[in-house]
Amino acid sequence: MNRPQSIPLSLGLLAVLLIVAPADSLAQEQCQTAGPLSPTQTLRRLSLDLLDRSPSYQELADVDMNPAKLAEYQEQYLQSQRFTTSLRDHHRALLWPNLNEIEIVPQTHTLYPMEITPGDPIYVAPLRAVFARTIGGSNLFMPCKNEPAKFDAQGRLIMEPMIVGSATVAHVEGWVEVEPYWAPGTRVKVCGLDALDADQAVFCPGPAERYPFTAPICANFENTAQSVGLSVEKTMVDCEGPLATLAPECGCGPNLRRCTTPQTAAKIRETMLEQMLRVADTVIEADEPYHELLTKKQIEVSGPTVHYMKYMSRLNFDLFADPDPTAPAHEIQMNYLDEGWAPIVRTTRHAGVLTTPGYLLRFSTNRGRAHRYYGAFECGSFLPNGPLPAPSEPCSQHEDLTKRCGCDACHQSLEPMASHWGRFTEYGFEGMTEEKYPLSALDICQRPIADFETLFRCIRMYELNPVGEEEPFRFLLNSYVFRTDEERNYIEQGPARLVQQSIQSGRFASCTVEKMWHHYMRRDPTPKERSEVLPQLQTSFQQKNHNLRELVKEIISLPAYRRQP
Amino acid sequence: MKRIYPWAIAALFSVACSANEPEPYIEVLNPTEIDLVDQEGNHQHHPAVPGLNIRSRHARRLSVKQLERTWEQVGEFPAGSVVIPQNLALTLGQPDYLRVTEPSFEPSPLFMKFMVDLGAILCTNIAQADAQRGPGQKVLTLFTDQDENLRHLILRFWGVGGKDADPYIPRLKQVFEESSKAPLTSVQGWQAVCLALSTAPEFLLY
């Protein structure tokens, strides 16, 4: 859009005032609202509601000349791809797609362009700078030098001491040129440490004088490891795994594939969210039963997501997203720049959008996942049944929230619901197979523990230190704690069971009808409409195999929809 | 903040009147439900309006996305060429689904301020684009006859056609004439009409 240079402000205001202020003759007219809309205005309403745009002048002129054309256009709109697209905002309002707060890769693997020479950026990861270059001094962030990196006879990067006064404040290197995965055929300057491409490197190599900012973290790791008879310091670790953060010689890998820039991270997040919306698109487009949105196994993946699954998803220590054999996106042959979409068929407990990475990361706890599902697809909400009692009350002492006073009103429903996601990692999106995550920690978390990553999984995923009522559940996967036999069955079946139950009870249909009613009528139904019109719509929706397009058609055919406001 | 009901605004400004159609269901509202609130927050009981006894779809203002696509449509701009910046979209009620999860469709004074600005920008852009378009393809001056052109613009912007457009013609004609007096030109007159049309409730509400 270009800024205008004409239309003086006073003229603009005059135009607005003249048209907005009703003429006397019009104001005196006995105005009757709620009459039927004219055919052209009906067309405008249909076009805006079904296509998110006003009709073209040609469409309006056609209907103005021949009102019978209205029905033709309505059908054309309903069958168009733009109709599917117009429902995206509705699905956004259900799924809340935003991953901006999720650190999909650790800061050690996030490159930012730094312009020491204007127009000639050098990419550097600020946190790696602190972890791997800085020793002391007042400036913690120490980038590389603005000169080519040097290597020794063995091809190892030379780090040179930077001395301020008489003190060494950092060890720094120069830059190298790399062809990045996000722009093949070009070369960018990257600090030498960040550009390292080893597959494995030494974890916490020490000494503390050389790496003062990682030394306390390394000591904590080592203490934890030693408590179970492991040692982790100075061991070789996988540079595409979570321990790479503390292995200074693990860089961004070939073509920088293990690191993001702000732009590539945004693109990866965007495609994860787009993946969810495409599930909805395909269901509507193909007139599949609308509940397939929540149950279908097939989804599509795109280049940025595949790249992330292959090279980055394991890097963040706080994100549990190992390559998932039940959703094999990492096996697809696509590179980062492939913007097309390829289908993959997921297995076991995967269920529509409810187990996509986008949904699982947006709602990172099982309770959060269940809560959003409940609000969006069952039109339910949780309301406390009163104020919380004093913490000293015996009733407040229960560890089990379904029994704790003040919490029980919601959690008696929420906990069983949440258990349907019990075999998906919280704070991640990995399907937790029985092989990798057996029900009991006794199989993998007893000495000798295989490695530090396994130890970390044991600590995060299993009930190793139960308290009070948790004692009978010692060593179980966290999601099984306090669950009854019936609820364990929910965990085994996954979210699709919850959806099936909702379909059978009619809650899914009634909620969909209510949401669609609100979407197109722009208001809540009156009590009379709720008791007479909505049940008819629901019955019809169920009889027509939960076809959303047909439901929309019925709503926009109601006389109430076609009246003036 | 006091709530201004969009349907009430639409009802106040609506001028298209016609007879009731036979209805399969008609619900008589409890009179206490009809409670208009003016800009100062004073509740006013509107004089009897027979149509208010019948439930209809509520009026709602255009969403950010609808505004973008609608401007492309009325201005004959290429698809995807009208883009409201993300931060402005948030201000205009589009949720980011992180801090804000519910869209807002309030026709607030802030929204109207932006619509006047947007109208000024885009009406000028249409005039500039029209200068490059051949006869029969122009938006603001498709017809040489003034009344015919006004009818065309009312239909294009508002979807109001036929006799329903009659009451608007004299007022828009006045806008055109006042805005095209020397030293202003007829192009500026049509731009002013475009601005009047695009800032009216008939355009922004539906």
Interface residues (C-beta under 8 A of the other chain):
Chain A: M1 N2 R3 P4 Q5 S6 I7 L11 G12 L13 L14 A15 V16 L18 I19 V20 P22 A23 S25 L26 E29 Q30 C31 Q32 T33 A34 G35 P36 S38 P39 T40 Q41 L43 R44 R45 L48 L51 D52 R53 S54 P55 S56 Y57 L60 A61 V63 D64 D89 R92 A93 L95 W96 P97 N98 N100 E101 Y520 M521 R522 R523 T526 K528 E529 E532 V533 P559 A560 Y561 R562 R563 Q564 P565
Chain B: P6 W7 A10 A11 F13 S14 V15 A16 C17 S18 A19 N20 E21 E23 P24 Y25 E27 V49 P50 G51 L52 N53 I54 R55 S56 R57 H58 A59 R60 L62 S63 K65 Q66 R69 T70 E72 Q73 V74 V82 V83 P95 D96 Y97 L98 T101 E102 P103 F105 V116 G119 A120 I121 L122 C123 T124 N125 A127 Q128 H152 L155 R156 F157 W158 G159 V160 G161 G162 D164 P167 Y168 P170 R171 L172 Q174 V175 E178 S179 L184 V187 Q188 Q191 A192 V193 L195 A196 L197 T199 A200 P201 L205 Y206
